Amino acid sequence: MSDDKDVRRMPLSLRGAVQIDGDGFDFRVDGHGFTWSYPERLPGKPRKIRRDIAVLYVGDEAEKQALLLGEPDIFFTADGYRLAPLV
């Protein structure tokens, strides 16, 4: 099981990665986010930043499906997270 130190150590080990200050964690390279805290949205409740769940940017739908199918106890997807091209 990863802890808070692991969540920060792993992304920061990548070349050019920086952490952006905020309520949760937010890691970027050249201004593009690749890992951040999950903003949980439950009906009728305000958004809650979950530091125990990380959102990971993936390259394409095949990569996303490989994670979901390969380790379904660890990875999940949520409505609102769709692949978008980097600009």
C-alpha positions, 0 to 999 in steps of 0.5 A: 500500500502506498502512503503520502510519501510514496505519492510524492516521491514517485512523480517527483522522480520523473524528469521535469516534474513539479508539485503544485501547491493546493488542497491535495497533490498536483504533479505536472510536467511543462504545465500538463498535469499527470497525477492529482488528488481525486475531486470526489463529487457526490450528488447534493454535496460539495466537492471533496478533495480525496488525498487517498485517491490519485487521478492518473493521466493515461495516453489512450483508451487501451492503456486505461482499459489495461489498468482497469482490467489488470488490477480492478481492485486498485484502479477505477474510472469515473464519469467526467474523466475522458481522454483529451489530447494534449495541446 
